[in-house]
Structure formats: C-alpha cells, structure tokens
Amino acid sequence: MQKIIEIVNGVTRHPLYRMKEPVNFTLESNEHIAIIGPNGAGKSILVDTITGKYPLLMNEVRYDFYPSASSMAYENIRYIAFRDTYGSYYYQQRWNSQDLDTTPVVRELLPEASDNALRDRLYELFGIEPMLDKHIVLLSSGELRKFQLTKTLLSNPRVLIMDNPFIGLDARTRGQLRRLLNALTGLSHLQVILVLSKTDDIPEFITHIVPVAAMRCGEKMTKEAYLRQQETYPKPVLSEEKKAHILQLPYAAECYHAEQVVQLNKVSIRYGERTILKELDWTVKCGEKWALLGENGSGKSTLLSLICADNPQSYACDITLFGRKRGTGESIWEIKKHIGYVSPEMHRAYLKSIPALDIVASGLHDSIGLYKRPHEEDREKCAWWLDIFGILHLKDRNFLQLSSGEQRLVLLARAFVKDPELLILDEPLHGLDMRNRRLVKDIIEAFCQRKDKTLIMVTHYQDELPDVIDHQLFLEKN
C-alpha cells in the first residue's frame, strides 16, 4: 500500500508547536481522512506538522506523491484554513465602496486552469461566473469560501487539506460540495484530509478518522468505528449555577427602552451595478428574537452592517434604531454602545496580538483592539464572561495563538460583556465543536430570557437556532 504521507514518532523542534506525545500519522492510497477533535485540541498543529511547516527533531515527514511529477510537498499539498482571505483588509473596508479601487476582483486572483472541464464544473457548482468581476472585499463569508475552494481545486493538488470547509456555506452548497469532492476523489488521484470540529459534518467519502484531543494525535480508525463511540449533546451544557448568574445580572442604568429596536423603511443597497438589498421593510420590536436566513450572497451581513453603523450607506437609508432616526445627531458610538456583535468578517479582521481578556475588554469600548486600560471592575467582568464561555484559563493567552474555535468563544464573550440590549450574532457557532455549540446555544437562550433583550441571529444550520427564536426573515438573492 502506497504511503502518501508518513510520520513516525514525529516531534517538532520548536517546543511551542509540539504535541504532548510523538506524532504517528499515515495517509495511504485510497484513504480520505477527517482529523476531528474539540476546540484547542491541537488539530491545526497536527496539520502544520503534516505539511512540513514545523521541522521535526529526527524523523522528517516522508512523502510519496506518485503519480505526481513533483516530489515537493509545497507543490502537491494545498491547505485552506479559516483565516485565508486572499488579501488582507481592515474590518469596515468591505462596506466602503470608495476603497474598491485598491482591491482586486475575483477574476484577477483565480489561476489559469489546466483542465477546462474541471474549471467549468467548479464555476457552475459555486456560481463563480457572476462573482468574477466582484471585488474580493465584497464577497460574503460563504462566497469567499466558494472562491477559496475554486482557486485551490484549479491548482489540481495531490493532497487537499481543508479546515472546516462547510462552515459559512448554505445547505444547498454544502450538499454540492460533498458531491463534488466525492466525484473528484473517484475520478482522480486527489486525496482529501478534512479538519472538522463537528462530527455531523463528516461526508460519505471519508474513510478514516484521526481523533485529536488534549494535544495528542490518536490512532487512525475507520469512520464507522469512530461514529459508534461518539457522544451527543442533546442536554444543556451550561450549568444551572451559571445560568442563574446570567439571569440575575443587574441591568445597566443607561438602557435604551424603545418599542421598536430596528426599523428599516424601503432600504436599498447597491455596489456598482449589483443590487444587494432592494426596498427592504423590516421592523424588530423590543424583546423579539429573529433568525435572519438566506443563501450565500443574499445580503444578510450587509443588512447587519447597516444596523451596526459599519456601512457608510446606512446614512443614506431610512433607518431607525432604538426609536432614533439615523442621521439625526447620534454618533456611531452611541449606537454601538447598546449592540453586542460578532461575525465572520470581524473574526477574520481581528488580528490583534493581545491577551484574550483584553480582546473581551475591547467590547466595552467597541474597538478593534484595546486602547484604554480597563478598570479592575471591568477586568473582573471580562473574566466572568470568559468563565461563562468555559475559557477563563485562556485569559492571559495571546489571541493569535488560540485555535480558531477558541478565538470565536473569546469574540462571543466580547459581544456579551457590555450586557447589550440588542444582540447580533452572525454565524456565531462557526468552527465550534459539538460541546461548545451546545454551550453557546445555552448561553444565548439564558441571556435572551432576561427582560427587553432583542436577538438577531444568522446561521445556515437550522439546528443551531436557539429555542427562543420567535420570528424569521428570509432574504432572497437578487
């Protein structure tokens, strides 16, 4: 049996990127592997070891990419990680149309295809044609994921490694991606390694599982054997004690009390020739819990950017927040003070090399980064929310050294820390493992049981919606 990738008792030279036990890993011909484990378990470090990013002390990684003409790992292995954005941009740049001249369009970033039939199939599958002349910063989270996959698959890799490839994709596209990967693995020598946090995301073509836990690489097993031993989380994870603490939180003295929290009157948003939102009327009343749904690119994140005052076009629209009409004198910061917000765009753009506790504290000032030293009372509040999300032990860790799932939990704590009247959660469970998904749902449900708390939540997974949801808005793609 051909061993495409083999690591025997691998120990990285750098101690910061070392698993607790030597790594033993093989990818053999006709195998497709899912690396699965909880947030912070060491999955990304294992992948970096497999790809040769971190040199080993003695036994180097052995590769056999036959029938590929090249023996070099960097020419045969392609890795798509969550933070890949194909061009960095600051947080609000996506909504600033005047900045578009400095950013590339999708067409410019896609490579020449060596297989035109594959290119045409990928373009059709992911709807790339309408995106070709779209600026990269205007892509939605799901559209960006489709672009990443198309760009990578066009390079015809021998081994494709994807970190949580299904997050950010609507249900239809998730099914299409599964079918495409299944077809590609059957028609070519492509072998796939998926890095997953959710056990219900394992596609049919996966043959083996490598479990990772507590910075240890487990023994490879068949998918069937792995699934037989998995536990589910149908019951609440949040303790009754912590739930009671959330319900008993004191209310701030300066709350906005308005019967209508959000009111949009015939709101339209255009970028060039493309209409994102067209004459949208929407009213969110105090205490309502909304699910905002729709396919990738339908305008969900654009709509939220209007409410959060991140989008400059919001001042040309008829928008009322907390009973105050936009543009009548209130500052952005007066609005943001009462909104807790997290989104994939914020996560990708939050590249601050500061401790996790300071990331949470930045939510008290609605800043990307911390520019005011928090008072001791504020630090205690931030630590309290980190404890609620089960990550108090990470409070002094550098944010950029955390796993993607751990970062998401920190950003969620940042959204809750100021006890907002309006909670806006754009795909909040992105990249979380099964247990943490249940924990976050429990926290949302407990928080929303408090008086006058309003929720708007975006997700592509119906099972992620908390039980408190009582309204839905479905956006159709123009």
Secondary structure as the mmCIF struct_conf table of DSSP 4:
data_model
#
loop_
_struct_conf.conf_type_id
_struct_conf.id
_struct_conf.beg_label_comp_id
_struct_conf.beg_label_asym_id
_struct_conf.beg_label_seq_id
_struct_conf.end_label_comp_id
_struct_conf.end_label_asym_id
_struct_conf.end_label_seq_id
STRN STRN1 LYS A 3 GLY A 10
STRN STRN2 THR A 12 THR A 12
BEND BEND1 ARG A 13 HIS A 14
HELX_RH_3T_P HELX_RH_3T_P1 PRO A 15 TYR A 17
BEND BEND2 LYS A 20 GLU A 21
STRN STRN3 VAL A 23 GLU A 28
TURN_TY1_P TURN_TY1_P1 SER A 29 ASN A 30
STRN STRN4 ILE A 33 ILE A 36
TURN_TY1_P TURN_TY1_P2 ASN A 39 GLY A 40
BEND BEND3 ALA A 41 GLY A 42
HELX_RH_AL_P HELX_RH_AL_P1 LYS A 43 ILE A 50
TURN_TY1_P TURN_TY1_P3 THR A 51 GLY A 52
BEND BEND4 LYS A 53 TYR A 54
STRN STRN5 LEU A 56 LEU A 56
BEND BEND5 LEU A 57 ASN A 59
HELX_LH_PP_P HELX_LH_PP_P1 GLU A 60 VAL A 61
STRN STRN6 ARG A 62 TYR A 63
TURN_TY1_P TURN_TY1_P4 TYR A 66 PRO A 67
BEND BEND6 SER A 68 ALA A 69
HELX_RH_AL_P HELX_RH_AL_P2 ALA A 73 ASN A 76
STRN STRN7 ILE A 77 ILE A 80
TURN_TY1_P TURN_TY1_P5 PHE A 82 ARG A 83
BEND BEND7 TYR A 86 GLY A 87
TURN_TY1_P TURN_TY1_P6 TYR A 91 GLN A 92
HELX_RH_3T_P HELX_RH_3T_P2 GLN A 93 TRP A 95
HELX_RH_3T_P HELX_RH_3T_P3 SER A 97 THR A 102
BEND BEND8 THR A 103 THR A 103
STRN STRN8 VAL A 105 VAL A 105
HELX_RH_AL_P HELX_RH_AL_P3 VAL A 106 LEU A 109
BEND BEND9 LEU A 110 LEU A 110
HELX_LH_PP_P HELX_LH_PP_P2 PRO A 111 ALA A 113
BEND BEND10 SER A 114 SER A 114
HELX_RH_AL_P HELX_RH_AL_P4 ASN A 116 PHE A 126
TURN_TY1_P TURN_TY1_P7 GLY A 127 GLY A 127
HELX_RH_3T_P HELX_RH_3T_P4 GLU A 129 MET A 131
TURN_TY1_P TURN_TY1_P8 LEU A 132 ASP A 133
BEND BEND11 LYS A 134 LYS A 134
STRN STRN9 HIS A 135 HIS A 135
HELX_RH_3T_P HELX_RH_3T_P5 ILE A 136 LEU A 138
HELX_RH_AL_P HELX_RH_AL_P5 SER A 141 LEU A 154
TURN_TY1_P TURN_TY1_P9 SER A 155 SER A 155
BEND BEND12 ARG A 158 ARG A 158
STRN STRN10 VAL A 159 ASP A 163
BEND BEND13 ASN A 164 ASN A 164
TURN_TY1_P TURN_TY1_P10 PRO A 165 GLY A 168
HELX_RH_AL_P HELX_RH_AL_P6 ALA A 171 LEU A 187
BEND BEND14 SER A 188 HIS A 189
STRN STRN11 GLN A 191 LEU A 196
BEND BEND15 SER A 197 SER A 197
HELX_RH_3T_P HELX_RH_3T_P6 THR A 199 ASP A 201
TURN_TY1_P TURN_TY1_P11 GLU A 204 PHE A 205
STRN STRN12 HIS A 208 ALA A 213
TURN_TY1_P TURN_TY1_P12 ALA A 214 MET A 215
STRN STRN13 ARG A 216 CYS A 217
STRN STRN14 MET A 221 THR A 222
HELX_RH_AL_P HELX_RH_AL_P7 LYS A 223 ARG A 228
TURN_TY1_P TURN_TY1_P13 GLN A 229 GLN A 229
BEND BEND16 LYS A 235 LYS A 235
BEND BEND17 LEU A 238 LEU A 238
HELX_RH_AL_P HELX_RH_AL_P8 GLU A 240 LEU A 247
TURN_TY1_P TURN_TY1_P14 GLN A 248 GLN A 248
HELX_LH_PP_P HELX_LH_PP_P3 LEU A 249 ALA A 252
BEND BEND18 ALA A 253 GLU A 254
BEND BEND19 GLU A 259 GLU A 259
STRN STRN15 GLN A 260 TYR A 271
TURN_TY1_P TURN_TY1_P15 GLY A 272 GLU A 273
STRN STRN16 ARG A 274 LYS A 285
TURN_TY1_P TURN_TY1_P16 CYS A 286 GLY A 287
STRN STRN17 LYS A 289 GLY A 294
TURN_TY1_P TURN_TY1_P17 ASN A 296 GLY A 297
BEND BEND20 SER A 298 GLY A 299
HELX_RH_AL_P HELX_RH_AL_P9 LYS A 300 ILE A 307
TURN_TY1_P TURN_TY1_P18 CYS A 308 ALA A 309
BEND BEND21 ASN A 311 ASN A 311
HELX_RH_3T_P HELX_RH_3T_P7 PRO A 312 ALA A 316
BEND BEND22 CYS A 317 CYS A 317
STRN STRN18 ASP A 318 LEU A 321
TURN_TY1_P TURN_TY1_P19 PHE A 322 GLY A 323
STRN STRN19 ARG A 324 LYS A 325
TURN_TY1_P TURN_TY1_P20 ARG A 326 GLY A 327
BEND BEND23 THR A 328 GLY A 329
HELX_RH_AL_P HELX_RH_AL_P10 ILE A 332 LYS A 336
TURN_TY1_P TURN_TY1_P21 LYS A 337 HIS A 338
STRN STRN20 ILE A 339 VAL A 342
HELX_RH_AL_P HELX_RH_AL_P11 PRO A 344 ALA A 349
BEND BEND24 ILE A 354 ILE A 354
STRN STRN21 PRO A 355 PRO A 355
HELX_RH_AL_P HELX_RH_AL_P12 ALA A 356 SER A 362
TURN_TY1_P TURN_TY1_P22 GLY A 363 ASP A 366
BEND BEND25 ILE A 368 GLY A 369
BEND BEND26 LYS A 372 LYS A 372
HELX_LH_PP_P HELX_LH_PP_P4 ARG A 373 HIS A 375
HELX_RH_AL_P HELX_RH_AL_P13 GLU A 376 ILE A 388
TURN_TY1_P TURN_TY1_P23 PHE A 389 GLY A 390
HELX_RH_3T_P HELX_RH_3T_P8 LEU A 392 LEU A 394
TURN_TY1_P TURN_TY1_P24 LYS A 395 ASP A 396
BEND BEND27 ARG A 397 ARG A 397
STRN STRN22 ASN A 398 ASN A 398
HELX_RH_3T_P HELX_RH_3T_P9 PHE A 399 GLN A 401
BEND BEND28 LEU A 402 LEU A 402
HELX_RH_AL_P HELX_RH_AL_P14 SER A 404 PHE A 416
TURN_TY1_P TURN_TY1_P25 VAL A 417 LYS A 418
BEND BEND29 GLU A 421 GLU A 421
STRN STRN23 LEU A 422 ASP A 426
BEND BEND30 GLU A 427 GLU A 427
TURN_TY1_P TURN_TY1_P26 PRO A 428 GLY A 431
HELX_RH_AL_P HELX_RH_AL_P15 MET A 434 PHE A 447
TURN_TY1_P TURN_TY1_P27 CYS A 448 GLN A 449
BEND BEND31 ARG A 450 ARG A 450
TURN_TY1_P TURN_TY1_P28 LYS A 451 ASP A 452
STRN STRN24 THR A 454 VAL A 458
BEND BEND32 HIS A 460 HIS A 460
HELX_RH_3T_P HELX_RH_3T_P10 GLN A 462 GLU A 464
BEND BEND33 LEU A 465 LEU A 465
TURN_TY1_P TURN_TY1_P29 ASP A 467 VAL A 468
STRN STRN25 HIS A 471 LEU A 475
HELX_LH_PP_P HELX_LH_PP_P5 GLU A 476 LYS A 477
#
